[in-house]
Every structure is written in structure tokens, then in C-alpha cells.
């Protein structure tokens, strides 16, 4: 597993290059395709299908051969910036960064677009109206557009647990009960 800071550095450099070229959306789309192809095997010629990812990360396979494989699979399917990025990762022996780049790049692109991802955990499924009101409230609070990602966790008993970036808002009954418990144990 590669360190997050390394992935962040590579994704930042890729984002800077894409921004300069006006290709942020194209590169984002390309990275999704690259991740899909690397781990599904779709769109890969049968001769290259067996162990594509293993071949790309293998220290035994020379970089020139990896470049050939990348060209054979992605040359007509992704933009020049993405293709150059894949080859750069190979040249720097940072192939492990490739599948990790997509999520970091999307976060950077969304930040530039003024979009923040909010992860909401609730005890029961939120209705469309509740989601709309929550998005409006979070948008008002953060001053950004909110991309809501929800999941259900019955152990919360009731209420919500909201995570926006590094900020966590625990409005769950379980959280309140734990806070009361801690307060009682202090006395």
C-alpha cells in the first residue's frame, strides 16, 4: 500500500496539468476508465488481459514494455495528459499510485468546483425531502455545494452522524447517550 501523501502529490500534479490544459473533466473521466480497465480486464486485448495489473507493477518487466502495454490499451481511449501521467508513473516506478489517483483527483476537482462531499449516516433511510433539507442546511453552513453520500446504521438508534471533510457532527442518539455516560462517569 502506497502512502497517501505520495498519491496526493501525484494527483495534485496531474490536476495542475489538467487545469492548465482545460481538461479537468476529461482527465477525471479517463482515470475512471483506467481504474475500471486495470481491475476488470474489459477492453484489454486478450494477449494483454492475463495479469495486466500484475505486469504493470512487476519490477521484472522493463519500463519500455510497460509503455507498449499502456499504449496498446489506452492510446485511443484516454487523453494525452492521462497517457503521459500513466507513463510517468511507470518511469518513476510509482505504478502503485495509478489506481489510488482517481479518488484523490476527484476530491481536488470537486474542491475546485466548490463541491464538498458530505457522508451522512442515519438510523433509517432518509426521505428525499429530508435529504434536500439537509443538503440545503449543509450548503448554507459550508458555503459550498454539497454532494450527499448516505448510509444506514441502525445502531445509531436515531438522529444523524454527518462528516464533511475533517468535521464530524454527531447528532445521533447513540452519540448523545455516550456523552451523557462520559459526563456521569466524570462526577
C-alpha positions as CSV (number, residue, x, y, z in Angstrom):
1,X,0.0,0.0,0.0
2,X,1.4,3.3,-1.0
3,X,1.4,6.3,1.3
4,X,-1.5,8.8,0.9
5,X,0.9,11.8,0.8
6,X,2.6,10.4,-2.3
7,X,-0.7,9.7,-4.0
8,X,-1.8,13.3,-3.1
9,X,1.4,14.7,-4.6
10,X,0.9,12.9,-7.9
11,X,-2.8,13.7,-8.1
12,X,-2.1,17.3,-7.4
13,X,0.5,17.5,-10.1
14,X,-1.9,15.8,-12.5
15,X,-4.7,18.1,-11.5
16,X,-2.4,21.2,-12.1
17,X,-1.5,19.9,-15.6
18,X,-5.2,19.2,-16.4
19,X,-6.3,22.6,-15.1
20,X,-3.7,24.4,-17.2
21,X,-4.8,22.4,-20.3
22,X,-8.5,22.9,-19.5
23,X,-9.0,19.2,-19.4
24,X,-10.1,18.6,-15.7
25,X,-13.3,16.8,-16.6
26,X,-11.6,14.7,-19.4
27,X,-8.8,13.5,-17.0
28,X,-11.4,12.7,-14.3
29,X,-13.3,10.6,-16.8
30,X,-10.0,9.0,-18.1
31,X,-9.0,8.0,-14.6
32,X,-12.3,6.2,-14.0
33,X,-11.8,4.3,-17.3
34,X,-8.2,3.4,-16.3
35,X,-9.2,2.1,-12.9
36,X,-12.0,0.1,-14.5
37,X,-9.8,-1.5,-17.2
38,X,-7.0,-2.3,-14.8
39,X,-9.1,-4.3,-12.5
40,X,-11.9,-5.6,-14.7
41,X,-9.9,-6.7,-17.8
42,X,-12.6,-5.3,-20.1
43,X,-11.3,-3.5,-23.3
44,X,-8.0,-5.2,-22.9
45,X,-6.7,-7.3,-25.9
46,X,-6.7,-11.0,-24.9
47,X,-2.9,-11.1,-25.3
48,X,-2.6,-8.5,-22.5
49,X,-5.5,-9.5,-20.4
50,X,-3.8,-12.0,-18.1
51,X,-2.3,-10.2,-15.2
52,X,-2.4,-6.7,-16.5
53,X,-2.1,-5.0,-13.1
54,X,0.5,-7.6,-12.0
55,X,2.5,-6.8,-15.2
56,X,2.4,-3.1,-14.6
57,X,3.6,-3.3,-11.0
58,X,6.2,-6.0,-11.7
59,X,9.8,-4.8,-11.2
60,X,10.9,-7.5,-13.7
61,X,9.1,-6.0,-16.6
62,X,11.1,-3.2,-18.2
63,X,9.5,0.3,-18.4
64,X,9.7,0.2,-22.2
65,X,7.5,-2.9,-22.3
66,X,5.0,-1.3,-19.8
67,X,4.8,1.8,-22.1
68,X,3.9,-0.6,-25.0
69,X,1.2,-2.2,-22.9
70,X,-0.2,1.2,-21.9
71,X,-0.2,2.4,-25.5
72,X,-1.8,-0.8,-26.7
73,X,-4.7,-0.4,-24.2
74,X,-5.2,3.3,-23.6
75,X,-3.7,5.3,-26.5
76,X,-7.0,5.8,-28.4
77,X,-9.2,5.8,-25.2
78,X,-7.7,8.5,-23.0
79,X,-6.3,12.0,-23.5
80,X,-2.7,12.8,-23.9
81,X,-2.4,14.2,-20.3
82,X,-3.6,10.9,-18.8
83,X,-1.5,8.8,-21.1
84,X,1.6,10.9,-20.2
85,X,0.7,10.5,-16.5
86,X,0.5,6.7,-16.7
87,X,3.9,6.6,-18.4
88,X,5.4,9.0,-15.8
89,X,4.2,6.7,-13.0
90,X,5.9,3.8,-14.8
91,X,9.1,5.8,-15.3
92,X,9.2,6.8,-11.7
93,X,8.5,3.3,-10.5
94,X,5.3,4.6,-8.9
95,X,2.8,2.3,-10.6
96,X,1.0,1.7,-7.3
97,X,-0.1,5.3,-7.4
98,X,-2.3,4.8,-10.5
99,X,-5.4,3.2,-9.1
100,X,-5.2,5.4,-6.0
101,X,-5.1,8.6,-8.0
102,X,-8.7,8.7,-9.1
103,X,-10.3,9.3,-5.7
104,X,-7.7,12.0,-4.8
105,X,-8.1,13.7,-8.2
106,X,-11.9,13.7,-7.9
107,X,-11.6,15.3,-4.5
108,X,-9.3,18.0,-5.9
109,X,-11.6,18.6,-8.9
110,X,-14.6,18.8,-6.6
111,X,-12.8,21.3,-4.3
112,X,-12.0,23.5,-7.3
113,X,-15.7,23.3,-8.4
114,X,-16.8,24.3,-4.9
115,X,-18.3,20.9,-4.2
116,X,-17.9,19.2,-0.8
117,X,-18.8,15.5,-0.1
118,X,-20.9,15.0,3.0
119,X,-21.2,11.5,4.4
120,X,-24.4,11.1,6.3
121,X,-25.1,8.1,8.4
122,X,-28.7,7.7,9.8
123,X,-30.6,5.1,11.8
124,X,-33.2,4.8,9.0
125,X,-33.2,5.7,5.3
126,X,-33.7,9.4,4.8
127,X,-36.6,10.6,2.6
128,X,-36.0,12.7,-0.4
129,X,-37.4,15.8,1.4
130,X,-35.0,15.2,4.4
131,X,-32.1,14.8,2.1
132,X,-33.0,18.0,0.3
133,X,-33.3,20.0,3.6
134,X,-30.0,18.5,4.9
135,X,-28.2,19.5,1.7
136,X,-29.6,23.0,1.9
137,X,-28.6,23.3,5.6
138,X,-25.1,22.0,4.9
139,X,-24.7,24.2,1.9
140,X,-25.7,27.2,4.0
141,X,-23.2,26.2,6.7
142,X,-20.2,25.5,4.5
143,X,-20.9,28.0,1.7
144,X,-20.3,25.2,-0.9
145,X,-22.4,22.8,-2.9
146,X,-22.9,19.5,-1.2
147,X,-22.6,16.1,-2.7
148,X,-24.5,13.8,-0.3
149,X,-23.5,10.2,0.3
150,X,-25.8,8.4,2.7
151,X,-25.8,5.1,4.5
152,X,-27.9,3.5,7.2
153,X,-26.7,2.2,10.6
154,X,-29.5,1.1,12.9
155,X,-27.1,1.2,15.9
156,X,-27.3,5.0,15.9
157,X,-30.9,4.5,17.3
158,X,-31.9,7.8,15.8
159,X,-30.6,11.1,14.5
160,X,-27.7,11.6,12.2
161,X,-23.9,11.4,12.0
162,X,-22.5,13.8,9.4
163,X,-18.9,14.0,8.2
164,X,-17.9,16.9,6.0
165,X,-14.2,16.8,5.3
166,X,-12.5,16.5,8.7
167,X,-15.5,17.8,10.6
168,X,-17.9,15.4,12.3
169,X,-21.3,16.4,13.6
170,X,-22.7,13.7,15.8
171,X,-26.4,14.3,16.3
172,X,-27.2,10.7,16.9
173,X,-29.0,9.3,19.9
174,X,-26.2,6.9,20.4
175,X,-23.7,9.7,20.5
176,X,-25.7,11.7,23.0
177,X,-26.1,8.7,25.2
178,X,-22.3,8.1,25.1
179,X,-21.7,11.8,26.0
180,X,-24.1,11.5,29.0
181,X,-22.4,8.3,30.1
182,X,-19.0,10.0,30.0
183,X,-20.3,13.0,31.9
184,X,-21.8,10.8,34.6
185,X,-18.5,8.8,34.9
186,X,-16.6,12.1,35.4
187,X,-18.6,13.0,38.5
